[in-house]
Amino acid sequence: MQLPPPMKSFLRQHNFSGKTIIPFNSNGGYGIGSTFDTVKELCPNSNVLEGFTMRGGSERDGQLLVIQGDKAKEAEKTVVKWLRTIKSKAPLH
């Protein structure tokens, strides 16, 4: 629900002015919370594009739940669709 401290430190320690940042994450079902907003706050002089989030694997009762089979195909389609929507907003270098 919050940007992890190591990511905050990384964003604070580097100058991303004028850079394009594309946030993404996977989660265990809680969503992005304030993470993408925090990225925007820590990189005020950057072009922060629309982020992407997807529920990934999680562990429940000692059983690891992963994205595989039909879920993997669905996940790939969703990621490709998102990449196409941001393609025109991300300058090529």
N, CA, C and O atoms as CSV, one atom per row, in Angstrom:
chain,resi,resn,atom,element,x,y,z
A,1,MET,N,N,0.800,-1.198,0.000
A,1,MET,CA,C,0.000,0.000,0.000
A,1,MET,C,C,0.849,1.271,0.000
A,1,MET,O,O,0.347,2.358,-0.287
A,2,GLN,N,N,2.141,1.129,0.324
A,2,GLN,CA,C,3.050,2.275,0.318
A,2,GLN,C,C,4.321,1.893,-0.428
A,2,GLN,O,O,4.708,0.726,-0.485
A,3,LEU,N,N,4.959,2.913,-0.999
A,3,LEU,CA,C,6.218,2.678,-1.700
A,3,LEU,C,C,7.254,2.172,-0.690
A,3,LEU,O,O,7.439,2.801,0.352
A,4,PRO,N,N,7.929,1.059,-0.968
A,4,PRO,CA,C,8.909,0.525,-0.024
A,4,PRO,C,C,10.047,1.514,0.215
A,4,PRO,O,O,10.452,2.224,-0.705
A,5,PRO,N,N,10.571,1.565,1.452
A,5,PRO,CA,C,11.670,2.479,1.788
A,5,PRO,C,C,12.857,2.418,0.828
A,5,PRO,O,O,13.396,3.474,0.497
A,6,PRO,N,N,13.303,1.230,0.353
A,6,PRO,CA,C,14.436,1.239,-0.582
A,6,PRO,C,C,14.117,1.993,-1.882
A,6,PRO,O,O,15.000,2.628,-2.459
A,7,MET,N,N,12.877,1.928,-2.338
A,7,MET,CA,C,12.494,2.668,-3.550
A,7,MET,C,C,12.475,4.174,-3.281
A,7,MET,O,O,12.894,4.966,-4.125
A,8,LYS,N,N,11.991,4.558,-2.114
A,8,LYS,CA,C,12.004,5.980,-1.750
A,8,LYS,C,C,13.436,6.506,-1.736
A,8,LYS,O,O,13.721,7.574,-2.278
A,9,SER,N,N,14.330,5.748,-1.114
A,9,SER,CA,C,15.744,6.157,-1.045
A,9,SER,C,C,16.334,6.274,-2.445
A,9,SER,O,O,17.033,7.242,-2.746
A,10,PHE,N,N,16.061,5.308,-3.290
A,10,PHE,CA,C,16.581,5.327,-4.656
A,10,PHE,C,C,16.111,6.573,-5.398
A,10,PHE,O,O,16.913,7.244,-6.048
A,11,LEU,N,N,14.830,6.888,-5.310
A,11,LEU,CA,C,14.287,8.050,-6.012
A,11,LEU,C,C,14.833,9.361,-5.444
A,11,LEU,O,O,15.023,10.324,-6.186
A,12,ARG,N,N,15.085,9.402,-4.132
A,12,ARG,CA,C,15.635,10.616,-3.511
A,12,ARG,C,C,17.109,10.821,-3.873
A,12,ARG,O,O,17.568,11.958,-3.988
A,13,GLN,N,N,17.839,9.739,-4.049
A,13,GLN,CA,C,19.285,9.816,-4.264
A,13,GLN,C,C,19.682,10.079,-5.716
A,13,GLN,O,O,20.852,10.340,-5.995
A,14,HIS,N,N,18.728,10.013,-6.641
A,14,HIS,CA,C,19.052,10.202,-8.053
A,14,HIS,C,C,18.234,11.345,-8.635
A,14,HIS,O,O,17.097,11.587,-8.229
A,15,ASN,N,N,18.828,12.038,-9.587
A,15,ASN,CA,C,18.160,13.161,-10.230
A,15,ASN,C,C,17.436,12.661,-11.483
A,15,ASN,O,O,18.075,12.285,-12.466
A,16,PHE,N,N,16.121,12.659,-11.443
A,16,PHE,CA,C,15.321,12.211,-12.570
A,16,PHE,C,C,14.656,13.374,-13.297
A,16,PHE,O,O,13.693,13.170,-14.036
A,17,SER,N,N,15.156,14.587,-13.096
A,17,SER,CA,C,14.600,15.769,-13.770
A,17,SER,C,C,14.638,15.567,-15.278
A,17,SER,O,O,15.664,15.193,-15.846
A,18,GLY,N,N,13.510,15.818,-15.909
A,18,GLY,CA,C,13.418,15.693,-17.357
A,18,GLY,C,C,13.301,14.272,-17.864
A,18,GLY,O,O,13.195,14.056,-19.071
A,19,LYS,N,N,13.316,13.306,-16.977
A,19,LYS,CA,C,13.229,11.898,-17.367
A,19,LYS,C,C,11.775,11.436,-17.349
A,19,LYS,O,O,10.933,12.023,-16.669
A,20,THR,N,N,11.495,10.385,-18.098
A,20,THR,CA,C,10.179,9.755,-18.073
A,20,THR,C,C,10.247,8.553,-17.142
A,20,THR,O,O,11.128,7.702,-17.266
A,21,ILE,N,N,9.312,8.498,-16.216
A,21,ILE,CA,C,9.240,7.403,-15.253
A,21,ILE,C,C,7.915,6.682,-15.464
A,21,ILE,O,O,6.860,7.309,-15.569
A,22,ILE,N,N,7.985,5.362,-15.523
A,22,ILE,CA,C,6.789,4.554,-15.734
A,22,ILE,C,C,6.678,3.572,-14.573
A,22,ILE,O,O,7.312,2.517,-14.587
A,23,PRO,N,N,5.868,3.917,-13.560
A,23,PRO,CA,C,5.757,3.031,-12.397
A,23,PRO,C,C,4.892,1.801,-12.694
A,23,PRO,O,O,3.915,1.870,-13.440
A,24,PHE,N,N,5.278,0.685,-12.091
A,24,PHE,CA,C,4.470,-0.529,-12.192
A,24,PHE,C,C,4.714,-1.373,-10.957
A,24,PHE,O,O,5.756,-1.269,-10.309
A,25,ASN,N,N,3.742,-2.208,-10.643
A,25,ASN,CA,C,3.934,-3.113,-9.515
A,25,ASN,C,C,3.032,-4.328,-9.644
A,25,ASN,O,O,2.073,-4.343,-10.415
A,26,SER,N,N,3.362,-5.321,-8.883
A,26,SER,CA,C,2.465,-6.454,-8.683
A,26,SER,C,C,2.180,-6.473,-7.186
A,26,SER,O,O,2.966,-5.975,-6.380
A,27,ASN,N,N,1.068,-7.045,-6.842
A,27,ASN,CA,C,0.695,-7.047,-5.429
A,27,ASN,C,C,-0.080,-8.305,-5.098
A,27,ASN,O,O,-0.467,-9.068,-5.983
A,28,GLY,N,N,-0.297,-8.504,-3.832
A,28,GLY,CA,C,-1.030,-9.672,-3.368
A,28,GLY,C,C,-2.514,-9.414,-3.204
A,28,GLY,O,O,-3.211,-10.190,-2.550
A,29,GLY,N,N,-3.004,-8.338,-3.789
A,29,GLY,CA,C,-4.436,-8.069,-3.742
A,29,GLY,C,C,-4.809,-6.742,-3.122
A,29,GLY,O,O,-5.988,-6.391,-3.077
A,30,TYR,N,N,-3.821,-5.990,-2.640
A,30,TYR,CA,C,-4.117,-4.732,-1.963
A,30,TYR,C,C,-4.052,-3.520,-2.894
A,30,TYR,O,O,-4.420,-2.418,-2.489
A,31,GLY,N,N,-3.594,-3.704,-4.123
A,31,GLY,CA,C,-3.529,-2.595,-5.058
A,31,GLY,C,C,-2.326,-1.702,-4.826
A,31,GLY,O,O,-1.375,-2.078,-4.140
A,32,ILE,N,N,-2.384,-0.497,-5.416
A,32,ILE,CA,C,-1.223,0.396,-5.379
A,32,ILE,C,C,-1.186,1.299,-4.168
A,32,ILE,O,O,-0.132,1.838,-3.832
A,33,GLY,N,N,-2.313,1.474,-3.507
A,33,GLY,CA,C,-2.341,2.394,-2.371
A,33,GLY,C,C,-1.854,3.760,-2.799
A,33,GLY,O,O,-2.385,4.333,-3.751
A,34,SER,N,N,-0.861,4.293,-2.123
A,34,SER,CA,C,-0.325,5.624,-2.429
A,34,SER,C,C,1.002,5.558,-3.192
A,34,SER,O,O,1.667,6.581,-3.357
A,35,THR,N,N,1.393,4.373,-3.655
A,35,THR,CA,C,2.734,4.218,-4.222
A,35,THR,C,C,2.993,5.099,-5.435
A,35,THR,O,O,4.040,5.742,-5.508
A,36,PHE,N,N,2.074,5.146,-6.381
A,36,PHE,CA,C,2.309,5.940,-7.593
A,36,PHE,C,C,2.294,7.430,-7.276
A,36,PHE,O,O,3.039,8.198,-7.885
A,37,ASP,N,N,1.456,7.845,-6.333
A,37,ASP,CA,C,1.451,9.250,-5.909
A,37,ASP,C,C,2.785,9.623,-5.269
A,37,ASP,O,O,3.282,10.732,-5.465
A,38,THR,N,N,3.359,8.709,-4.515
A,38,THR,CA,C,4.649,8.963,-3.877
A,38,THR,C,C,5.742,9.117,-4.924
A,38,THR,O,O,6.624,9.964,-4.782
A,39,VAL,N,N,5.690,8.310,-5.968
A,39,VAL,CA,C,6.668,8.441,-7.051
A,39,VAL,C,C,6.568,9.841,-7.653
A,39,VAL,O,O,7.589,10.490,-7.880
A,40,LYS,N,N,5.360,10.306,-7.910
A,40,LYS,CA,C,5.163,11.651,-8.473
A,40,LYS,C,C,5.698,12.727,-7.530
A,40,LYS,O,O,6.313,13.692,-7.983
A,41,GLU,N,N,5.473,12.572,-6.230
A,41,GLU,CA,C,5.945,13.548,-5.250
A,41,GLU,C,C,7.473,13.590,-5.190
A,41,GLU,O,O,8.063,14.664,-5.066
A,42,LEU,N,N,8.109,12.424,-5.277
A,42,LEU,CA,C,9.568,12.347,-5.166
A,42,LEU,C,C,10.275,12.714,-6.471
A,42,LEU,O,O,11.489,12.923,-6.480
A,43,CYS,N,N,9.532,12.793,-7.563
A,43,CYS,CA,C,10.109,13.118,-8.871
A,43,CYS,C,C,9.305,14.240,-9.523
A,43,CYS,O,O,8.743,14.055,-10.602
A,44,PRO,N,N,9.248,15.402,-8.872
A,44,PRO,CA,C,8.366,16.477,-9.352
A,44,PRO,C,C,8.741,17.055,-10.710
A,44,PRO,O,O,7.885,17.626,-11.386
A,45,ASN,N,N,9.982,16.925,-11.122
A,45,ASN,CA,C,10.419,17.484,-12.396
A,45,ASN,C,C,10.553,16.414,-13.478
A,45,ASN,O,O,11.274,16.590,-14.460
A,46,SER,N,N,9.848,15.308,-13.278
A,46,SER,CA,C,9.878,14.193,-14.211
A,46,SER,C,C,8.518,14.025,-14.862
A,46,SER,O,O,7.505,14.514,-14.363
A,47,ASN,N,N,8.515,13.330,-15.975
A,47,ASN,CA,C,7.279,12.976,-16.662
A,47,ASN,C,C,6.877,11.587,-16.153
A,47,ASN,O,O,7.380,10.576,-16.644
A,48,VAL,N,N,5.976,11.537,-15.173
A,48,VAL,CA,C,5.548,10.262,-14.596
A,48,VAL,C,C,4.290,9.823,-15.333
A,48,VAL,O,O,3.240,10.457,-15.233
A,49,LEU,N,N,4.417,8.720,-16.080
A,49,LEU,CA,C,3.306,8.224,-16.878
A,49,LEU,C,C,2.349,7.387,-16.036
A,49,LEU,O,O,2.609,7.079,-14.873
A,50,GLU,N,N,1.238,7.034,-16.665
A,50,GLU,CA,C,0.230,6.209,-16.004
A,50,GLU,C,C,0.869,4.892,-15.585
A,50,GLU,O,O,1.495,4.203,-16.391
A,51,GLY,N,N,0.703,4.561,-14.331
A,51,GLY,CA,C,1.293,3.340,-13.814
A,51,GLY,C,C,0.450,2.114,-14.101
A,51,GLY,O,O,-0.684,2.217,-14.567
A,52,PHE,N,N,1.013,0.965,-13.819
A,52,PHE,CA,C,0.338,-0.307,-14.040
A,52,PHE,C,C,0.460,-1.143,-12.782
A,52,PHE,O,O,1.520,-1.200,-12.157
A,53,THR,N,N,-0.620,-1.783,-12.421
A,53,THR,CA,C,-0.597,-2.696,-11.288
A,53,THR,C,C,-1.342,-3.966,-11.653
A,53,THR,O,O,-2.325,-3.942,-12.393
A,54,MET,N,N,-0.860,-5.063,-11.124
A,54,MET,CA,C,-1.511,-6.344,-11.360
A,54,MET,C,C,-1.366,-7.203,-10.117
A,54,MET,O,O,-0.317,-7.243,-9.475
A,55,ARG,N,N,-2.423,-7.868,-9.809
A,55,ARG,CA,C,-2.333,-8.806,-8.692
A,55,ARG,C,C,-1.459,-9.970,-9.132
A,55,ARG,O,O,-1.735,-10.639,-10.128
A,56,GLY,N,N,-0.413,-10.193,-8.374
A,56,GLY,CA,C,0.524,-11.264,-8.693
A,56,GLY,C,C,0.308,-12.449,-7.778
A,56,GLY,O,O,-0.780,-12.654,-7.240
A,57,GLY,N,N,1.346,-13.210,-7.616
A,57,GLY,CA,C,1.264,-14.359,-6.740
A,57,GLY,C,C,1.262,-13.937,-5.282
A,57,GLY,O,O,1.750,-12.861,-4.933
A,58,SER,N,N,0.724,-14.771,-4.455
A,58,SER,CA,C,0.751,-14.542,-3.017
A,58,SER,C,C,0.866,-15.908,-2.348
A,58,SER,O,O,0.647,-16.944,-2.975
A,59,GLU,N,N,1.203,-15.889,-1.097
A,59,GLU,CA,C,1.347,-17.146,-0.376
A,59,GLU,C,C,0.232,-17.245,0.646
A,59,GLU,O,O,0.002,-16.329,1.435
A,60,ARG,N,N,-0.445,-18.361,0.616
A,60,ARG,CA,C,-1.514,-18.564,1.574
A,60,ARG,C,C,-1.401,-19.981,2.142
A,60,ARG,O,O,-1.352,-20.954,1.389
A,61,ASP,N,N,-1.359,-20.089,3.442
A,61,ASP,CA,C,-1.274,-21.390,4.111
A,61,ASP,C,C,-0.119,-22.243,3.582
A,61,ASP,O,O,-0.250,-23.458,3.428
A,62,GLY,N,N,1.021,-21.586,3.305
A,62,GLY,CA,C,2.195,-22.307,2.850
A,62,GLY,C,C,2.173,-22.683,1.379
A,62,GLY,O,O,3.113,-23.306,0.885
A,63,GLN,N,N,1.105,-22.310,0.667
A,63,GLN,CA,C,1.016,-22.639,-0.757
A,63,GLN,C,C,1.252,-21.371,-1.574
A,63,GLN,O,O,0.558,-20.369,-1.406
A,64,LEU,N,N,2.253,-21.435,-2.471
A,64,LEU,CA,C,2.562,-20.295,-3.307
A,64,LEU,C,C,1.605,-20.254,-4.491
A,64,LEU,O,O,1.500,-21.218,-5.249
A,65,LEU,N,N,0.915,-19.141,-4.641
A,65,LEU,CA,C,-0.009,-18.957,-5.754
A,65,LEU,C,C,0.692,-18.116,-6.802
A,65,LEU,O,O,1.068,-16.978,-6.521
A,66,VAL,N,N,0.877,-18.639,-7.990
A,66,VAL,CA,C,1.602,-17.941,-9.043
A,66,VAL,C,C,0.705,-17.723,-10.254
A,66,VAL,O,O,-0.344,-18.351,-10.391
A,67,ILE,N,N,1.134,-16.831,-11.117
A,67,ILE,CA,C,0.418,-16.589,-12.365
A,67,ILE,C,C,0.939,-17.604,-13.376
A,67,ILE,O,O,2.104,-17.559,-13.773
A,68,GLN,N,N,0.081,-18.500,-13.779
A,68,GLN,CA,C,0.484,-19.502,-14.757
A,68,GLN,C,C,-0.732,-19.954,-15.561
A,68,GLN,O,O,-1.868,-19.663,-15.186
A,69,GLY,N,N,-0.498,-20.657,-16.654
A,69,GLY,CA,C,-1.586,-21.154,-17.489
A,69,GLY,C,C,-2.407,-20.027,-18.090
A,69,GLY,O,O,-1.855,-19.069,-18.630
A,70,ASP,N,N,-3.726,-20.142,-17.998
A,70,ASP,CA,C,-4.627,-19.125,-18.554
A,70,ASP,C,C,-4.425,-17.766,-17.909
A,70,ASP,O,O,-4.547,-16.734,-18.569
A,71,LYS,N,N,-4.113,-17.766,-16.613
A,71,LYS,CA,C,-3.868,-16.492,-15.919
A,71,LYS,C,C,-2.632,-15.798,-16.485
A,71,LYS,O,O,-2.613,-14.572,-16.591
A,72,ALA,N,N,-1.614,-16.552,-16.845
A,72,ALA,CA,C,-0.397,-15.971,-17.425
A,72,ALA,C,C,-0.707,-15.352,-18.783
A,72,ALA,O,O,-0.211,-14.269,-19.098
A,73,LYS,N,N,-1.515,-16.023,-19.582
A,73,LYS,CA,C,-1.895,-15.486,-20.895
A,73,LYS,C,C,-2.699,-14.200,-20.729
A,73,LYS,O,O,-2.490,-13.227,-21.454
A,74,GLU,N,N,-3.614,-14.206,-19.773
A,74,GLU,CA,C,-4.415,-13.013,-19.497
A,74,GLU,C,C,-3.527,-11.867,-19.008
A,74,GLU,O,O,-3.707,-10.720,-19.417
A,75,ALA,N,N,-2.579,-12.178,-18.140
A,75,ALA,CA,C,-1.656,-11.166,-17.620
A,75,ALA,C,C,-0.833,-10.562,-18.758
A,75,ALA,O,O,-0.641,-9.347,-18.805
A,76,GLU,N,N,-0.353,-11.390,-19.661
A,76,GLU,CA,C,0.447,-10.895,-20.780
A,76,GLU,C,C,-0.380,-9.952,-21.654
A,76,GLU,O,O,0.108,-8.894,-22.051
A,77,LYS,N,N,-1.603,-10.318,-21.951
A,77,LYS,CA,C,-2.472,-9.453,-22.757
A,77,LYS,C,C,-2.712,-8.117,-22.068
A,77,LYS,O,O,-2.719,-7.074,-22.722
A,78,THR,N,N,-2.907,-8.142,-20.764
A,78,THR,CA,C,-3.155,-6.925,-20.008
A,78,THR,C,C,-1.932,-6.009,-20.019
A,78,THR,O,O,-2.064,-4.795,-20.174
A,79,VAL,N,N,-0.756,-6.583,-19.856
A,79,VAL,CA,C,0.479,-5.794,-19.872
A,79,VAL,C,C,0.707,-5.190,-21.261
A,79,VAL,O,O,1.057,-4.015,-21.374
A,80,VAL,N,N,0.513,-5.976,-22.304
A,80,VAL,CA,C,0.703,-5.474,-23.672
A,80,VAL,C,C,-0.266,-4.325,-23.952
A,80,VAL,O,O,0.117,-3.327,-24.563
A,81,LYS,N,N,-1.507,-4.459,-23.511
A,81,LYS,CA,C,-2.498,-3.392,-23.706
A,81,LYS,C,C,-2.037,-2.113,-23.003
A,81,LYS,O,O,-2.116,-1.027,-23.577
A,82,TRP,N,N,-1.560,-2.237,-21.770
A,82,TRP,CA,C,-1.074,-1.075,-21.016
A,82,TRP,C,C,0.118,-0.431,-21.721
A,82,TRP,O,O,0.182,0.792,-21.843
A,83,LEU,N,N,1.066,-1.255,-22.187
A,83,LEU,CA,C,2.238,-0.717,-22.872
A,83,LEU,C,C,1.842,0.054,-24.129
A,83,LEU,O,O,2.450,1.073,-24.455
A,84,ARG,N,N,0.835,-0.430,-24.825
A,84,ARG,CA,C,0.370,0.283,-26.019
A,84,ARG,C,C,-0.248,1.635,-25.659
A,84,ARG,O,O,-0.103,2.599,-26.411
A,85,THR,N,N,-0.933,1.714,-24.521
A,85,THR,CA,C,-1.562,2.986,-24.140
A,85,THR,C,C,-0.531,4.032,-23.750
A,85,THR,O,O,-0.760,5.225,-23.953
A,86,ILE,N,N,0.598,3.611,-23.196
A,86,ILE,CA,C,1.611,4.580,-22.781
A,86,ILE,C,C,2.662,4.832,-23.851
A,86,ILE,O,O,3.464,5.757,-23.724
A,87,LYS,N,N,2.669,4.023,-24.899
A,87,LYS,CA,C,3.702,4.116,-25.938
A,87,LYS,C,C,3.830,5.525,-26.507
A,87,LYS,O,O,4.943,6.024,-26.669
A,88,SER,N,N,2.730,6.159,-26.806
A,88,SER,CA,C,2.779,7.482,-27.413
A,88,SER,C,C,3.190,8.571,-26.421
A,88,SER,O,O,3.543,9.679,-26.823
A,89,LYS,N,N,3.144,8.255,-25.133
A,89,LYS,CA,C,3.472,9.244,-24.104
A,89,LYS,C,C,4.917,9.143,-23.640
A,89,LYS,O,O,5.407,10.024,-22.934
A,90,ALA,N,N,5.595,8.079,-24.031
A,90,ALA,CA,C,6.984,7.874,-23.623
A,90,ALA,C,C,7.909,8.205,-24.787
A,90,ALA,O,O,7.894,7.509,-25.802
A,91,PRO,N,N,8.714,9.256,-24.655
A,91,PRO,CA,C,9.621,9.606,-25.752
A,91,PRO,C,C,10.665,8.524,-25.977
A,91,PRO,O,O,11.163,7.919,-25.027
A,92,LEU,N,N,10.987,8.290,-27.222
A,92,LEU,CA,C,12.032,7.313,-27.543
A,92,LEU,C,C,13.389,7.989,-27.514
A,92,LEU,O,O,13.551,9.077,-28.068
A,93,HIS,N,N,14.367,7.360,-26.875
A,93,HIS,CA,C,15.733,7.901,-26.812
A,93,HIS,C,C,16.689,6.902,-27.379
A,93,HIS,O,O,17.893,7.155,-27.423
